[in-house]
């Protein structure tokens, strides 16, 4: 493994390692995975973590004490801080990788000059403060235009990144120059990067697949098998397409990896926290107890409320979204709701 790493690092140009100043905000599993991706190509990665305890633990042990503990770092490659202003001031590219429910609290502390910085969202959820996606939140609250934004989509589980298993990223941005710069810092031996200009489509699809993954987990917990899950997922991708076209029409193919691929891995993988939440609910846990039993945030729970209400406003027929919302927010019985859902799928 060491030999492979040396070869990987030597294959990257010194230009890429020296010219791009990049930082990651967040200290969860995906934030940790992103730092691991970036150290392959960047001489130093700035990392803003949530507390002095986490910062001290990483500095002492060389790994995140709570998430992806197997991913170890050479501290010479990291510049750790708990101050978002310190990170943003030092970086040209800022990757946001906090849970969506914490992003507004984090960015409200940002009072430094961030003009001309590139903000990359690796967040797959709705911002509760404004009930909207990150792209709109950055534009409306911080006047960060789409030309200075990008969105990271999968399929890419943090756990497999930590093991250096081949993974794929789709990076959506409207600017070719930004796309090329992000490609240079993310693409590596075990990360393959593809580009897209469908910023909102990629962001919404990453949110929707988490809701559908909760449904796949509920089905598993209830005892439904692979045959049903296959039908469930094929209907889910159609619901995704219906929603995306209603929100933002664009030349997109939902069968591409950023849409269908990300949905598949989130719905089927045992690494999926949203599937795990649904599985607990299907086995009889209350929604509250299922959430409390998890040590990571399942973004699909928070997103289901917003997506359901948006769909109703637009008069969209999304039976899977309706079913998941009813179970999560209206206290409806999962077994009865899925029996009704089976009659609506084809």
N, C-alpha and C positions, 0 to 999 in steps of 0.2 A: 504493500500500500504506500509506503514511504517513497519508493522508487517511482511509482505512478504519479504521485503528487509532485515530485521534482520535475518530471517530464512535463506535466500539465502546466506548471508555473513557468518553465523555461520556454514553452511554446507561445506564451503571451508576450507581446511586445512591451518594451520598457515605456514606450509612449503611453499605452493604456494605463500602466501602473502609476505613472507619474502625473498625468495631466488631469485626471478626473477625481474630483473631491466629492465623495459620496457618504451619506449618513443614513442610518436606520433608526426610526423612532418606534419603540416597542420592545418588549422583552418576553413575549410569548413564544410558542413553538414556531409559528411561521416567520416571525421576526428573526428568530435565531437561525432558521433555515436560510433566510435571505442573507444574513451576515455571512454564513458559510459559503453561499454562492459568490458573494462579492469578493471575499478574500482570495478567491482563485485568480482574480484579475487586477485587484486594486492593492497598491502598496500599503495603504492604511484605510480602514473603514471606521468612520465615526459611528458610535452606537449610544443612543440615549435610552437608558433603561429607567424603570419606574421608581427605583428606590436606591438609597445608599447601600442597603443590605445586598441587593442583587449585584450592584456594581462591585462591592467589596468581594463578594463570593466569586465572581468571574475573575477578578484580578488575582485572587488567591489560588483558585483551582483550575483556571483556564477553560471553564465551561459554565453554561447556564445552570444554576443550582436546581431549577424547577422544571425546565423543559429541554428536551433533546440533550440530556446529560452526556450522551455518547459523543456528541459533536464537540471536539476540543479545538481550542484556538491558540495560536502563537500570539501572545500578548503584544508582541512588536507590531502586529498587523491591526491592532485595535486601539482606538482612542475613546475611552468610556466616559460618560457624563450622565448626570441626572437633570441637566439644564437644557431644555430644548432651544433656548436662544443661543447657547454656546454652540450647539450642533448646527443649527441653521446658518449662523454667521460664518461657520467654517466650511460649509459645503455648497457646491453648485447643484447637486442632486440630493433631494431629501425623499427617502422612501418611508411612507406612513404605513405602519404594520401593527397598530394597536387594535383592540376590539372596537367595533363601531360605537359602542355605548360610552367609551372613554375618550373618543377623539376630540370632542368639543372641549372637554376639560383640559386636555393636553394643549390644544392649539390656542385656547384662550390666554395661555401664558406667553404666547409668542408676541413679543413687542419689538423685535429687531427688524432690520431691513431685509425683506425677503423678495424684493423686486428682482426679476430676471432669474430667480431660482426655479428649478424644475421639481415639481412635486409629483411623486409616483405613488399611487394608491395600491396597496396590497390588501386592502380592507374589503371584505366580502359581506357587507351589511349596510343597513340603513342607519343614518345618523338620527337618533331619537329627537334631538333638540329641534331639528327642522323637518323631520319626517321626509328626508330626501337622501339621494345618493351622494357619495363623497364629491364627485365631479361638480355637482351643482352647489354643494356646500362650500367648496373652495372658491368657486366663482362668485357666489352671492355674498358670502360673509367676509372673504379676504381679497376679493378682486383678483384672484389668480385665474387668468383666462385659460381656455383649452389648449392654447399654443404652449403653455408652460405646465401642462399636465400629461400624465400617462396613467394607464391602468394595467395592472398585472393580472392575467388570468391563467388558468391551469391547462391541462390537468397536472397537478403537482402537490403531492402530500409532503409535508415537512419531514415526516419520519423517513421517507425514502430518500430525501435529499441528504439527511444526516448519514445514511448508509451509502451515499454516492451511487445510488441506483439511477439509471438513466431516467430523466424527467424532462418534461416539456413546459415551456412558458410561452404564452402569447402576450406580447406587450403592445397595447393599443395606444396610439398617439397620432395627432393630426399632422405633426411636423416630421418630415423625413430626417432632418438633422438630429432631432431628439431621439428618433427611433434608432438611428445608427449609433449614437452615443450609448444608449441603453443596451443595445446588442453587444457592444464592446466590453461592457462590464458584467454582463450576466451570462453570456454564452461560454460554455466550458466543455470539458470532456464528458461530464455527466449532466449538463443542462443544455438543452437545445432550445433556441429562442426563435419564435416566429413573430412577424409583425402584423398589425392590423390598424385600420383607421376608424374602426367602429368602437369608439370610446364608451359611449353610453350602452351600446348593446353588450359589450363584454362585461361592463360593470353590473348591469341588471341580470345577465345570465348567471354570473357568479353568485348573485343573491338568490335567484330563483332556484338554482340547483341545490342550495342548502335546505330550502323548504321541501323540495321533492325528496331529498335524502332522508329527512325526518319521516316522511311517508313510507319510504322503502324500509326504514328501520321499524316502524310500527307494524308493517306487514310481516316482517321477519319475527317480531316478538309475538304476533298473533298466531304464527305457525303457517303462514302462507309460504309457498315454495318458490323455486326459481322460475317456474312457468308464469306464475302471477306477476312476479317482479319484472320479468321481461315485458309483459303487457303494460304494466304500470309505467315503466321507464319510457316505452314507446309513446304512450299517451302524454307523459310529462314533457317530452321534447316538443310535442305539438302544442301543448299549452304554453311552453316557453316562446315558441315562435309567434303564437297569437298575441301574447303580451308584448313582446319586443316590437312587433309591427305596429301595435297600437300606441306605444310610447314614442318610438323613434324609428321611422322608416329609413332603411339604409340597405345598400347592396351587401347582403350577408347570406351565408349558408349555415344554418344551424347544425348541419351534419359535421362541421369542422370540429377539430379537437377542443377549441376554446369553449364551445357550447356543448355539443353532445359528449365529447370526451370527458370534460370536467364533470358533467352530470353523471356519467357512468361510474367514474372512479369514486365520486362522493356517495352515490347510492349503494354501491356494492362493497367498498373497502371497509375492512375492520378498523382502519385508521381513522375513519370519518367520525368526527364528534357529533355531527348532526344525525347520522344514521344511528349512532350509539344512543343518543337521546330518544329517538323514536323507538328503538328496540326496548328500552326500559318502559316506555309508556305502553307499548304493545303487551309487555309482560305483566302489566297491572299497576305499575307505579303511577301515582298522581303526577301531573305535570310539574308541580312545585317540587315534589320529592325527587323526581328524575333530574331536574336542573340542579338541585342542591347536591346530588350525589356525584356530579361531574366536577372535575378539577379544571376544566377548560370551558370556555364560552361557546355555545352552539348558536351561531349567528342566525340560523334559520328561524329560531323561536321569535326573535325580535323582528325579523323581516316579515314574517307571516302576517302580522297585523297591518303593516303598511301596504304590502302587495295586495292583500285582500281588499282593502278599502279603495286602493287605486283601481283595481279591476272592476269593482262595483260602480265607481264613478264613470267608468268608460263602458259599462254594460257588457263586459266580457264574460263569456261562459267558460269558467275554469273549474271543473268539478273537483280536481285534485286539490287545488288551492283552497277551495271552499271547505273541503273535508278536513284538511289539516288545520285550518283556522278554527273550525267548529270544535275540534278536539282540544286544541291548545288554549283557546280563549273563551269558549262558551261552555266548557265542561261536558261536552258530549261524549258518550261512550265510544271508545275506539273500535270495539268489535262490531257494534251496530252500525257505525258510520262506514266502516270498510265493507260490510255486507251490502250496504246501499251503493257504495262506490263501484263494486264489482259489476253492477248492472249497467253502469254508465261508461265503462271502458270497453275498448274494442281493439 
